[in-house]
Amino acid sequence: MRDILPVLGRWYAAGQVFGLATVVEVSRSAPRDPGAAMAVGPDEEVVGSVSGGCVEGAVFELAQEVVASGEARLETFGYSDEDAFEVGLTCGGEITLLVRPVTPGLDPAFGTVVDCVAAGEPVTVATVTDGPAPRGAALAVRPERVSGTLGTSGLDAAVTADARGELALGVTGLRHYGPRGQRREDSVSVFLQSFAPPPRMLVFGAIDYAAAVARIGDFLGYRVTVCDARPAFATPRRFPEGVEVVAEWPHRYLRDTDTDERTVVCVLTHDPKFDVPLLQEALRRPAAYIGAMGSRRTHADRAKRLAEAGLTERELSRLRSPVGLDLGARTPEEVAVSVAAEIVALRWGGTGAPLTATEGAVDPPRPR
């Protein structure tokens, strides 16, 4: 959804009606996660995807139907035999879609969502999917303000409280309530989709590898900052557009920078005077991934210096060094792919092994 919002925002601002299909529930080996979206706009233009191609043709028709009728629909697609001429998923999974028409009149909160995501501000969208409440009704919940309504003040209040809690965790999924927000009832289903600001990638060491890592970090959706103590190297023209470049001692910059459980730290300096004080700071603060470049000899020397500086075995165990997966990478771009692969594998619990050498579902259920 985040990827297609700029296009949807233009349609919305122009007052053009479009059909929006959102994955609200999945089971087994589903190809996309909840929150994946596809929209059909003016002149039958299509953006986004909900299944990687399996059911997009049927969703295209559904979107046109809800635009014509003005009424939202909930549809489930399950397994389809590849030899049969029926619409479905060949992967054996199941997805449930909410398909609804969107205009400023039907969804006055949608513009708030577009503006918040564009500005990097947190917002959770709550949308009724089923039950005795207006299907497709939406509520945009920010930390301090709310836009839209789900039909009753009680339901709005209960969902707002939950949405703010989910926003802090960046969680997306279905919740159930009574018609007036009763928490012990489950007749009304509401899909909460959290849009937290993009996670950060902090790249230390403005070398040629840093430009490649910054480029792939931006591609993966991170807000990327490159930091180096040497002003001659820390210049914006050496890095992709949109990447922040800072000339500062790495450990000082990190000390004054907030990190959280989604933050990625890539230390590419492989120089003790830079990376030892930097890693002392990094390994003692929240982060999803902390990787450091260098040979095994460099790693051994670095680990010894860090231990002498007082880091515990538990803290040192967080360090991914030498950085990246064993892909046989040589060029800066190949090394960047290796680093990105390790970040993705660590995020989702992947093994890094070739899929031909593994068994089970290719698209396993994602952890919450």
N, C-alpha and C positions, 0 to 999 in steps of 0.2 A: 504493500500500500504506500509506504513512504516513497518508493521509487516513482510511482505514477501520479502522486499528488500534484506536482507542478502542472501537469496536463489537465487533471481534473479541476484544479483551481482556475485555470483559464476558461474552461467550459462553464464553470459555476459563476464566475464573475460576469460572463457574457449572458447569463440567464438561460443557457442552453440545457435542456433536460438530457440526462444520460442514465443508462442502467449500470448499476454497480453490483458486482457479485463478489462476496467475501467468504472465504473459508472460515466457518465458525466452529467446526468440530471434525476430528479425524480419528481413524482407528486403523490398527495394524500398519501395513507398509504403505501408508499414504504418501504421495509424491511431494506434497507441499504442506507447510505448517499452518495452523490457524492464523488468520491475518492476511494470508496471500489473497490478492485481489486482481480482478479483471473488470474493465469497464468498456462499454460500447457507447460511443458518443455520436455527435452530429456526423452525417454522411457515412454512417456505419464504420467509423474509425474505431479500432480496437487497441487498447493498451493493457499491459499486464498479462498475468497467467494464473490459473488456479490449479492446474494439474500437469503442466508440462506438455500439453497437447492431447491428452486422452479425451477430455470432455468439452474442450473449448468450443467446438461447433455447436453443441447443444446449449451451452451457456450463452453463446451469441444470440441464439433464438429466444432463450428465456429473457435476456436483458431487453430485447426488443418488445417482448410481450408485456413486461412490467412497465415499460415506458408508455406503451399504448393504453394499458389498463389503469395506470396510476397506483397499482397495489403491489406490495412486496410479496415475495414467495420464498418458501423454504424448501429446498430440494436436496435429496441425498443420492449420490452415485456410488454404487458398489462395484463388485467384480463383474467383468464381462469376458466371456470366452473369446479369444482372438479369432476363432473360426466363425463366430456369430456376428450378425449384422445388427448389434445393439450397442447403445452408448454405455460406456462404463470404463472402469480402470482395469488395465491388464496386470497391474502389480499385485492384485489381491487385497488392496486396502479399501477404505471407504471414506468419502468426504461428504460433509453437509455444508451447503451453501445458502447464504441469505442473499437473495437477488432483489434489489429495490431501486426504484426511480429516485433520482436526486435532482432537486432544483432549489433555489433560495426559498421558494414558498413551501415546499415539502420538508426541507431540512434546513432550518435557519441556523443550525449549529455548525454546519459543514465548513462555512467560511472561517470560523474560529479555528477549526482543526488545521486547515491549510495554512493560516497565518502563523499559528504556533509552531508547526513543524518547520516552516521556512525560517523562522526566527530562532530555531533551536531551543524553544521553550517546551517544558513537559506538558503533555495533555493526554487524558484518557478519553476514548470515545466509547460510550455505552449505547448499545442498540438492541431493541427488543427483537427477539427472533421468533418467539412462540408464546402462546397463552392468552389469557384475557386482558391484553393490553395492545395498543396499536402496533402491529408488526411493522418494523422499519423505523419506528420513532427513535430519535437519537438525542443523546445528552453529551455535551462536551464539558469535561471536568478538568479544571486547572487547579493548582494549589490554592488559589484565593477566589476564583470565580467559576460560575457555571453558566452554560448557554444551552437553550433547548429544554425539552421536557419529554418524559416517557409516558405521560398521561395523567398521573396523580402525584400530588405533593409528597405523599408517604413513600411511594416508589422512588421518586426523585431523591429524597433524603437518604434512603437506605443505600441506593446505588452510588450516590455521591460519596458517602463515607467509605464504601468498599473500593471505589475507583481511585480515591486518593491513596489508599493503602497499597493498591496494586501498582499505581504509578511510581511509588517510591521503590518498588521491587522490579519494575519493568516487566510485569507479568501480563499475559494475554490469555483469555479463556472464557468459558461460560460460567454464569452464576445464576442462582434460582431464588425466586422470591414469591410472596403472595401478591395479589393485585394492588395492595396498598403498602407494599414493602415489608410484609411480615417475613421474618427470617426463618420461621419454622414451617413455612409452606414453600412449595416448589412449582406452583402452577404457571409462573411467568419466567421464561428463560431470557436472560440478558447477556449479550456478548460484550465483554470488556476488552478493548484493544488499547494497550499503552504505547504511547510514543514518547519515550524518554530521549533526551538529547543523545546524539551519536557518541559511542564510546571513544576514548582517546587512545591514540598510539603515540608514544614518546620515543623518538629515535635519537640516540646520542652518538655523535661522531659524524661530521659532515663529509664523509668520503663517498666514492662512487657507488659503493654498495648501499649507502643511505638513500640516494636518489631512487634506486630501484625498489627498496623496501618501502619508502614513502609512497611511491606510485601504486604499489599493490595494496598498501594499507588504505589509501584513498578509495581504490576500487572496491575493497571489502566493506566500505562504509564507515571507516574510522575518521575521526578528526585528528589529523596528523600534525605533529610538531617535531621539527629537527633542531637539535641544540648542539652547539660546539663552542668551546672556549676561544677558538681562533677566528677572529673576524674575517680574515682573508678567505676562509672556507665557508663560513656561515653567511652566505649571500643568497637572496631569494632567486636570482637568475639561474642558480645551479640546480634548482628543484622544481617539481611540477607546480603549476598554478594552483592556488588554494592551500598549499602547504605552508604552515607558519614556520619561519626560520628565526632562531634566537641565538645571539652571540652572548654566551654566558658560561661560566664554569658549570659543568653538568650537575654536580651534587648541590650547588647553590640553587640552580633553577628548580631541581626536583624538590628540594626542601620547601620551596615557596609555592609549589604546585599541588593542587588537590588530585588525588587518585581514588579510584573505587575498585570494586570487584570485577569490573569490566575492562579496566585499563591494561594496555599492553606496553611493556617497556622493552626496547631493543637496544642493547649496548654494543655498538660497533667500533668503539675506539681502540680496543685491545692495547691500551697503554695504561700501566698501573697507576700513574699519577692522576689519570682521569677516572678509570673504571672502578678502582678499589673504593674510594670515598663515595662514588655514585652508587655502587652496589650495596655499600653499608646502609645507605639511605633507602634504596629501593626494596631490599629484602626485609625491611622492618615496617613496611606499609602495605595497604591493600593493593592488590593487582591480580589480574587474571593470568598474566604470563610475564616472566622476566627471563630474557635470553641474552647471552653474551657471546660475541664472536671471538674466535681464536683457536689455535691448535690445542691438542691435548696437553702439550707441555705448558702452553700459556694458561690453560684452565687449571692445571695442577698448581702452578705458581700463584694464580689468582686465588684459588681456594685456600691455600696456605696463608696468604696475606689476610684474607677475610677472617679466617679462624683466629689468627693472631690479634686481629682487631676486636675480637670478642663475639663474633657471630656464632650462634649455636648450630648444631647439626640440623635441627629442624628448619632453621632459617636458610641454611645453605642448601637444603634439599629442594627448595623452591626454584633454584637457579637452573635454567636449561642451558647447559654449556658442554661442548660446543653447540652453538645455536643451530636449529633447523633439523630436518629429517635427512637421512642418507639417500639422496637422489643422484649422487654423482655430479652435483652442480659445479660449474666452473665459472661462468660469467656472472656479473652482478645480478642480471635479471634472473638467471637460474637459481642463484642463491636466495633471491627474494621469494621465489616460488617455494623453495625449501623451507624458509622461515614461515611463510604464510600457511603452508601445509601443516607444520607443527602446531601453529596457533589454532587452526581449525580442528585438528585432531584432539588437542587438549580440551578445547571448548566442548566438543560433543562426545568425547570418550572414544574416539576412533583409534584404531591400532596402527595406522600408517602402512599396513600390509596391502599388497595388490588384492583387489576384490576377487580375482580368479583363485586366490589362495585361501579365501575365507568362505564360511558357510552362513546361512541364515539370511535375514532380510537385508536387501541392499539399502533401503531407507528405513532404519530402525526407528522406533518411537523416540522422540526427543525428550530429554529430561526437562522437568520444570525449572 
